[in-house]
């Protein structure tokens, strides 16, 4: 579920590597696109084949990946998606649909039952949401007497397995009683939702990338993806039935996925967001451009070292300082071309998990979250400085409604702190946090890059 560049460069590659390592070629991936049918149209005439090109130090040669055996447009063929999930030959469902693809109510943290598409899925229409398709597929599987199933979320959400299970059960509970009771009982006995942490930088493929692959391969690959050499997958070992031997491909099975998850979200993902918003505020087009700015790199280093690391319990085997240095080295890879605009999209769905958790924990420890506040202030500036029609965020309308006509630190910071779907009352009322936000916003808004350089380096 979700057949974007990341899923192809990550899940599909790990699955093929597992088959190559064991000689067990009985596995294959049925890929389902979500919002667009583009990838399904690209893969269909290529029999599911596509290339992965690694860029950066230690890059492997271009490879053709063959683990995808079918590609379906979830928007155009929702019933086919339900049928594939229900099929007894399907053992694992993975989701890579981005945070907003889960249709979470920001106020309750549960399934947004007021969402029009969720309501349509519940009403019995061919389901179009990821959660609706998964639940209806499980329901059909149960009615057909199918075997157990494992649903694996691969999105950057804390406790993503537990969350996905809760959303599926919320959908099932909202069905008519004669449907919900048997479905919930079958779910309890036959379906598991292990949590995961995934990591690989996979920028959007450009026309230039496609041309470069064609020159090397001698064939046109419309579904080509580019990625950094680094790839990581940590999975909770909680499977209801068979799975590929992913551990033979380097996947780590752990009972402490939450610690790996927290480290990635609050170190790597938080720094990614910080660089995106500082970069957008100063005209940096890519993440590598942003991290090449000495002041921005220092800000990331200090946020990780002073705000995040003291409030994180690292998993066994992960050295914090080494990990942080590795993160910045990966960001500096200019061959990826990861744009600040792309990384900065959907900020309302990301800053809570990546930045506000660290801000709260730092305040609770009696310290100022100076650097996390800089990243949040840069996001606020991005929201306020971007035209309503150009703001790529699922809460764009709500954010624009909250913003005042006159936009300065004095007006914007309290206005956005009042958006309860992002900032809880306690954090919004914290004067230390509000003052830090106003301080950084003012520098970004009035002094620009020179002011940021001076304040970050000497302030």
MARLUM-757358 format. One record per residue (C-alpha): x negated, y negated, z negated; residue number from 1. Coordinates in Angstrom, 2 decimals. Example, Ala and Ser with C-alpha at 12.3 -4.5 7.8 and 13.67 -1.06 7.14 Angstrom:
% residues 2
         x         y         z   resi
    -12.30      4.50     -7.80      1
    -13.67      1.06     -7.14      2
//
This chain:
% residues 459
         x         y         z   resi
      0.00      0.00      0.00      1
     -1.74     -3.13      1.26      2
     -4.04     -2.44      4.20      3
     -6.08     -5.63      4.18      4
     -9.81     -5.94      4.62      5
    -10.55     -5.11      0.99      6
     -8.65     -1.82      0.99      7
    -10.37     -0.77      4.20      8
    -13.86     -1.71      2.95      9
    -13.30     -0.20     -0.49     10
    -10.69      2.55     -0.94     11
    -11.06      3.89      2.60     12
    -14.86      3.96      2.36     13
    -14.92      5.64     -1.07     14
    -12.43      8.24      0.18     15
    -14.48      9.05      3.26     16
    -17.68      9.21      1.18     17
    -15.98     11.69     -1.17     18
    -15.03     13.93      1.76     19
    -18.54     13.73      3.24     20
    -20.10     14.56     -0.14     21
    -17.91     17.62     -0.78     22
    -17.06     18.86      2.70     23
    -13.36     18.68      1.74     24
    -11.84     17.04      4.80     25
     -8.25     17.68      3.75     26
     -7.66     14.14      2.56     27
     -6.43     11.18      4.59     28
     -4.92      7.76      4.01     29
     -1.55      6.58      5.25     30
     -2.01      2.81      5.22     31
      0.94      0.48      4.71     32
      0.78     -3.20      5.57     33
      2.86     -5.56      3.45     34
      3.49     -9.15      4.55     35
      2.32     -8.74      8.14     36
      2.15     -5.90     10.65     37
     -1.14     -7.16     12.12     38
     -3.44     -4.45     10.74     39
     -1.00     -1.68     11.67     40
     -0.93     -3.01     15.23     41
     -4.73     -3.20     15.28     42
     -5.28      0.33     13.96     43
     -2.58      2.23     15.86     44
     -4.29      2.24     19.30     45
     -7.62      3.02     17.59     46
     -6.28      6.20     15.91     47
     -6.91      4.54     12.54     48
    -10.63      4.16     13.22     49
    -12.40      0.92     12.28     50
    -15.88     -0.33     11.50     51
    -17.45     -1.70      8.32     52
    -20.41     -4.03      8.71     53
    -22.46     -4.75      5.61     54
    -24.24     -8.09      5.29     55
    -26.96     -9.04      2.87     56
    -29.97     -7.46      1.23     57
    -29.83     -3.68      1.38     58
    -27.14     -3.59      4.06     59
    -26.46     -0.20      5.63     60
    -26.04      0.20      9.39     61
    -22.64     -0.41     10.95     62
    -20.36      2.56     10.31     63
    -17.10      3.87     11.74     64
    -14.62      4.88      9.02     65
    -12.15      7.68      9.79     66
    -10.22      8.21      6.55     67
     -7.07      6.36      7.70     68
     -4.83      8.78      9.57     69
     -1.73      6.60      9.99     70
     -0.88      2.91      9.73     71
      2.68      1.74      9.04     72
      4.18     -1.73      8.92     73
      5.93     -1.83      5.56     74
      7.95     -4.83      6.69     75
      9.23     -3.17      9.86     76
      9.40      0.48      8.75     77
     10.30      0.45      5.05     78
     12.20      3.73      5.25     79
      9.10      5.41      6.69     80
      7.09      4.14      3.73     81
      9.62      5.63      1.30     82
      9.49      8.93      3.21     83
      5.68      9.09      3.07     84
      5.65      8.45     -0.69     85
      8.32     11.11     -1.16     86
      6.44     13.67      0.93     87
      5.01     16.48     -1.21     88
      1.73     16.24      0.72     89
      1.19     12.77     -0.76     90
     -0.69     13.02     -4.04     91
     -1.88      9.47     -4.75     92
     -0.45      6.00     -4.01     93
     -2.88      3.08     -4.27     94
     -1.85     -0.57     -4.29     95
     -3.97     -3.49     -3.09     96
     -1.25     -6.10     -2.65     97
     -2.73     -9.12     -4.55     98
     -1.37    -10.48     -7.82     99
      1.70    -12.07     -6.28    100
      2.67     -8.83     -4.51    101
      3.88     -7.36     -7.81    102
      6.76     -9.89     -8.13    103
      6.04    -10.57    -11.80    104
      8.17    -13.08    -13.68    105
      5.57    -15.55    -15.05    106
      7.75    -16.25    -18.08    107
      8.32    -12.65    -19.19    108
      5.41    -10.77    -17.64    109
      7.89     -8.16    -16.37    110
      9.49     -7.59    -12.98    111
     11.19    -10.72    -11.67    112
     14.74     -9.44    -11.34    113
     15.83    -12.87    -10.07    114
     13.59    -12.54     -7.00    115
     15.83    -12.33     -3.94    116
     13.86     -9.54     -2.32    117
     13.78     -7.51     -5.54    118
     17.55     -7.91     -5.79    119
     17.94     -6.74     -2.20    120
     15.79     -3.69     -2.91    121
     17.87     -2.87     -5.98    122
     21.08     -3.25     -3.99    123
     20.13     -0.34     -1.79    124
     18.70     -2.13      1.24    125
     15.60     -0.65      2.82    126
     13.01     -1.83      0.27    127
     10.49     -4.48      1.30    128
      8.65     -5.20     -1.97    129
      5.74     -2.99     -2.99    130
      7.35     -2.08     -6.31    131
     10.67     -1.39     -4.60    132
      9.04      0.88     -2.02    133
      7.04      2.78     -4.63    134
     10.06      3.27     -6.91    135
     12.40      4.31     -4.12    136
      9.72      6.69     -2.82    137
      9.39      8.26     -6.26    138
     13.18      8.49     -6.54    139
     13.43     10.32     -3.22    140
     10.52     12.56     -4.23    141
     12.28     13.46     -7.47    142
     15.55     14.30     -5.68    143
     13.65     16.54     -3.25    144
     11.92     18.42     -6.08    145
      8.48     17.13     -5.11    146
      5.30     17.53     -7.11    147
      3.61     15.06     -9.46    148
      2.27     11.74     -8.21    149
     -0.38      9.26     -9.34    150
      0.06      5.51     -8.68    151
     -3.22      3.57     -8.77    152
     -3.28     -0.23     -8.81    153
     -6.45     -1.76     -7.34    154
     -5.57     -5.41     -7.99    155
     -7.22     -7.87    -10.38    156
     -4.67     -7.64    -13.16    157
     -5.50     -6.69    -16.76    158
     -4.17     -3.26    -17.62    159
     -3.12     -2.94    -13.99    160
     -2.07      0.69    -14.43    161
      0.05      0.06    -17.48    162
      1.52     -3.03    -15.81    163
      2.39     -1.19    -12.61    164
      4.07      1.56    -14.61    165
      6.09     -1.01    -16.54    166
      7.20     -2.73    -13.31    167
      8.27      0.55    -11.72    168
     10.21      1.49    -14.85    169
     11.81     -1.97    -14.93    170
     12.99     -1.48    -11.34    171
     14.31      1.99    -12.19    172
     16.07      0.68    -15.31    173
     17.83     -2.00    -13.26    174
     19.42      0.61    -10.98    175
     22.94      1.92    -11.67    176
     23.02      4.19    -14.71    177
     23.64      7.37    -12.72    178
     20.40      6.67    -10.83    179
     18.23      5.15    -13.54    180
     18.59      7.89    -16.15    181
     17.38     10.84    -14.03    182
     14.70      8.70    -12.36    183
     13.23      7.45    -15.65    184
     13.16     11.00    -16.99    185
     11.35     12.30    -13.90    186
      8.91      9.39    -14.01    187
      8.01     10.19    -17.60    188
      7.19     13.81    -16.79    189
      5.63     13.57    -13.33    190
      4.01     10.19    -12.61    191
      0.91      8.57    -14.08    192
     -0.45      5.05    -13.65    193
     -4.21      4.96    -14.35    194
     -5.88      1.56    -14.69    195
     -8.80      0.58    -12.51    196
    -11.45     -2.05    -11.91    197
    -12.51     -2.69     -8.31    198
    -15.35     -4.83     -7.03    199
    -16.58     -5.64     -3.55    200
    -16.71     -8.98     -1.75    201
    -14.89     -8.70      1.55    202
    -14.33    -12.01      3.36    203
    -11.77    -12.49      6.09    204
    -12.97    -11.19      9.44    205
    -13.63    -13.93     12.01    206
    -13.62    -13.89     15.80    207
    -17.40    -14.15     15.62    208
    -17.50    -11.00     13.49    209
    -15.44     -9.11     16.07    210
    -17.76    -10.28     18.85    211
    -20.85     -9.21     16.88    212
    -19.40     -5.73     16.29    213
    -18.55     -5.40     19.98    214
    -22.12     -6.27     20.96    215
    -23.52     -3.63     18.61    216
    -20.92     -0.91     19.11    217
    -20.17     -1.40     22.80    218
    -16.45     -1.25     22.02    219
    -13.95     -3.81     20.78    220
    -12.79     -3.13     17.21    221
     -9.83     -5.37     16.40    222
     -9.67     -3.99     12.84    223
    -13.35     -4.51     11.96    224
    -14.24     -5.63      8.44    225
    -17.40     -7.13      6.98    226
    -18.50     -6.72      3.37    227
    -21.41     -7.06      1.00    228
    -23.45     -3.89      0.31    229
    -22.34     -3.77     -3.35    230
    -19.22     -1.75     -4.18    231
    -17.83     -0.50     -7.48    232
    -14.74      1.37     -8.65    233
    -13.98      2.29    -12.25    234
    -10.87      4.44    -12.80    235
     -9.10      5.74    -15.87    236
     -9.10      9.53    -15.64    237
     -5.34      9.95    -15.86    238
     -4.14     11.72    -12.73    239
     -0.91     13.69    -12.50    240
     -2.21     15.98     -9.75    241
     -4.94     16.41     -7.16    242
     -7.16     13.55     -6.00    243
    -10.23     13.11     -3.77    244
    -13.54     13.82     -5.52    245
    -14.26     10.11     -5.73    246
    -16.87     10.64     -8.45    247
    -19.03     12.27     -5.75    248
    -18.95      8.93     -3.94    249
    -20.10      6.93     -6.95    250
    -16.77      6.14     -8.63    251
    -17.01      5.92    -12.42    252
    -14.23      7.61    -14.39    253
    -13.96      5.96    -17.79    254
    -11.71      5.81    -20.83    255
    -12.66      2.15    -21.31    256
    -11.49      0.59    -18.07    257
    -10.14     -2.42    -19.99    258
    -13.66     -3.47    -20.96    259
    -14.91     -3.24    -17.37    260
    -11.82     -5.11    -16.24    261
    -12.30     -7.93    -18.76    262
    -15.96     -8.31    -17.84    263
    -15.15     -8.64    -14.14    264
    -12.19    -10.97    -14.60    265
    -13.85    -13.30    -17.08    266
    -17.37    -13.30    -15.63    267
    -17.29    -12.59    -11.90    268
    -13.74    -13.66    -11.00    269
    -13.85    -16.68    -13.31    270
    -17.10    -17.86    -11.73    271
    -15.67    -17.23     -8.26    272
    -12.73    -19.51     -9.08    273
    -14.97    -22.16    -10.66    274
    -17.15    -22.30     -7.55    275
    -14.09    -22.40     -5.28    276
    -12.50    -25.39     -7.00    277
    -15.74    -27.30     -7.55    278
    -16.59    -26.58     -3.94    279
    -13.22    -27.80     -2.71    280
    -13.62    -30.99     -4.75    281
    -17.03    -31.70     -3.22    282
    -16.61    -30.60      0.39    283
    -18.33    -27.20      0.14    284
    -16.83    -24.88      2.72    285
    -18.11    -21.56      1.39    286
    -18.88    -19.95     -1.94    287
    -22.54    -19.60     -0.94    288
    -22.62    -23.37     -0.26    289
    -21.11    -24.02     -3.68    290
    -23.49    -21.78     -5.63    291
    -26.43    -23.33     -3.76    292
    -25.55    -26.60     -5.54    293
    -27.80    -26.49     -8.61    294
    -25.28    -28.16    -10.90    295
    -22.50    -25.74     -9.96    296
    -24.75    -22.74    -10.48    297
    -25.70    -24.09    -13.90    298
    -22.02    -24.58    -14.76    299
    -21.31    -20.94    -13.90    300
    -24.29    -19.73    -15.90    301
    -23.22    -21.72    -18.94    302
    -19.55    -20.71    -18.67    303
    -20.52    -17.05    -18.62    304
    -23.17    -17.34    -21.34    305
    -21.51    -19.80    -23.73    306
    -17.76    -19.33    -23.23    307
    -17.15    -15.84    -21.84    308
    -19.85    -13.45    -23.09    309
    -19.41    -14.32    -26.80    310
    -15.71    -13.45    -26.54    311
    -15.95    -10.21    -24.51    312
    -16.62     -6.67    -25.69    313
    -18.76     -5.29    -22.88    314
    -18.37     -1.65    -21.81    315
    -21.11      0.79    -22.66    316
    -23.89      0.65    -20.09    317
    -23.27     -2.90    -18.91    318
    -25.91     -5.52    -19.80    319
    -24.28     -8.95    -19.87    320
    -27.25    -11.06    -18.82    321
    -28.16     -8.73    -15.97    322
    -24.55     -8.62    -14.77    323
    -24.23    -12.42    -14.78    324
    -27.46    -12.84    -12.81    325
    -26.27    -10.22    -10.33    326
    -22.94    -12.05     -9.90    327
    -24.64    -15.32     -8.89    328
    -27.03    -13.49     -6.57    329
    -24.09    -11.85     -4.82    330
    -22.27    -15.18     -4.49    331
    -25.37    -16.68     -2.83    332
    -25.18    -14.24      0.11    333
    -24.64    -16.67      3.04    334
    -23.84    -13.87      5.47    335
    -20.43    -13.28      3.88    336
    -18.98    -16.71      4.63    337
    -16.44    -16.40      1.80    338
    -14.54    -19.68      2.00    339
    -13.71    -21.83     -0.99    340
    -10.21    -22.32      0.44    341
     -9.52    -18.57      0.54    342
    -10.95    -17.89     -2.92    343
     -9.09    -20.92     -4.27    344
     -5.69    -19.80     -2.97    345
     -2.95    -18.59     -5.34    346
     -4.66    -20.31     -8.27    347
     -1.56    -20.29    -10.48    348
     -1.69    -16.48    -10.42    349
     -5.40    -16.31    -11.20    350
     -6.54    -18.95    -13.67    351
     -4.62    -17.47    -16.60    352
     -6.43    -14.14    -16.41    353
     -9.79    -15.51    -15.34    354
    -10.13    -18.75    -17.29    355
     -7.38    -19.42    -19.83    356
     -8.06    -16.15    -21.68    357
    -11.64    -17.31    -22.24    358
    -10.51    -20.81    -23.22    359
     -8.13    -19.41    -25.87    360
    -10.71    -17.00    -27.26    361
    -13.37    -19.71    -27.45    362
    -11.01    -22.07    -29.26    363
    -10.02    -19.28    -31.64    364
    -13.71    -18.81    -32.43    365
    -13.94    -22.48    -33.44    366
    -15.88    -23.63    -30.37    367
    -15.13    -25.87    -27.41    368
    -14.49    -24.08    -24.09    369
    -16.40    -26.81    -22.26    370
    -17.18    -24.86    -19.11    371
    -13.93    -22.94    -18.75    372
    -12.19    -26.32    -19.06    373
    -14.32    -27.66    -16.20    374
    -13.06    -24.86    -13.94    375
     -9.43    -25.44    -14.96    376
     -9.77    -29.20    -14.45    377
    -11.20    -28.56    -10.98    378
     -8.14    -26.40    -10.22    379
     -5.86    -29.19    -11.48    380
     -7.64    -31.65     -9.21    381
     -7.22    -29.31     -6.26    382
     -3.48    -29.02     -6.93    383
     -3.04    -32.78     -7.31    384
     -5.21    -33.70     -4.32    385
     -3.69    -31.22     -1.87    386
     -0.65    -32.14      0.19    387
      2.43    -30.16     -0.85    388
      2.69    -28.44      2.53    389
     -0.96    -27.37      2.41    390
     -1.11    -25.95     -1.11    391
     -1.47    -22.18     -0.74    392
      0.15    -21.02     -3.96    393
      3.37    -19.14     -4.80    394
      4.18    -21.85     -7.39    395
      3.43    -24.73     -5.03    396
      6.94    -26.15     -5.28    397
      7.01    -25.96     -9.08    398
      3.55    -27.54     -9.35    399
      4.42    -30.37     -6.99    400
      7.63    -31.05     -8.89    401
      5.68    -31.31    -12.13    402
      3.12    -33.76    -10.76    403
      3.62    -37.52    -11.26    404
      3.54    -40.00     -8.39    405
      0.49    -41.76     -9.81    406
     -2.24    -39.14    -10.09    407
     -5.08    -39.65    -12.53    408
     -6.53    -37.74    -15.46    409
     -4.14    -39.50    -17.82    410
     -1.07    -38.36    -15.89    411
     -2.00    -35.12    -14.10    412
     -3.50    -33.17    -17.01    413
     -0.48    -33.41    -19.36    414
      1.91    -32.87    -16.45    415
      0.28    -29.59    -15.40    416
     -0.22    -28.48    -19.00    417
      3.57    -28.67    -19.22    418
      4.03    -25.93    -16.60    419
      5.02    -23.08    -18.92    420
      4.61    -20.36    -16.32    421
      0.85    -21.07    -16.50    422
      0.07    -22.71    -19.88    423
      1.63    -21.46    -23.11    424
      2.78    -24.04    -25.65    425
     -0.05    -23.40    -28.10    426
     -2.82    -23.86    -25.55    427
     -1.10    -26.86    -23.95    428
     -0.81    -28.53    -27.35    429
     -4.48    -28.00    -28.24    430
     -5.98    -31.49    -28.24    431
     -9.56    -30.24    -27.86    432
     -8.65    -28.40    -24.66    433
     -6.58    -31.31    -23.32    434
     -9.41    -33.79    -23.98    435
    -11.92    -31.55    -22.21    436
     -9.61    -31.23    -19.21    437
     -9.09    -34.99    -19.03    438
    -12.84    -35.61    -19.38    439
    -13.76    -33.30    -16.50    440
    -10.81    -34.34    -14.33    441
    -11.83    -37.99    -14.65    442
    -15.39    -37.22    -13.54    443
    -14.23    -35.14    -10.55    444
    -11.66    -37.74     -9.54    445
    -13.68    -40.94     -9.99    446
    -17.37    -40.00     -9.91    447
    -17.37    -37.07     -7.48    448
    -20.36    -34.82     -6.89    449
    -22.94    -37.23     -8.28    450
    -20.97    -37.59    -11.49    451
    -20.59    -33.82    -11.81    452
    -24.30    -33.31    -11.26    453
    -25.16    -35.80    -13.99    454
    -22.61    -34.54    -16.51    455
    -23.29    -30.83    -15.99    456
    -27.06    -31.24    -16.10    457
    -27.45    -33.96    -18.70    458
    -24.07    -34.43    -20.39    459
//
